[in-house]
Amino acid sequence: MSEKEYLDLNYFFGKLTREHRRIHKNYSLEKLGQEIKVDPNHLSRIERGKHLPGIITFLKIAHELEIHQNDFLPQAIEIINRYEKNIM
């Protein structure tokens, strides 16, 4: 994946996480970190699109914030498909 597509995926997941944390759950970074046992600074990097979480952290975030696969997968697949079109 090119840096741009990777950053698009990071940005999208970060934006989705922040929206669900703030609007749907009304959690602070500290509260989410406490619930899923992840450092709030790490969560902040994820939300700002600076880091894409590993699968375990991704699943913890998605479960705690009730992010359903229908909220994430279609957009993630679109980003990946765009990348694959560009390399073929």
JORA-V40642 format. One line per field, one symbol per residue. phi: phi as a letter, one per 40 degrees, with the letter a starting at -180 (. if undefined). Layout:
phi->???
This chain:
phi->.ccccccccdccccccccccccccbfccdcccdccbfbddccccccccgcaccccccdcccdcccfccdccbcdcccccccccccccc
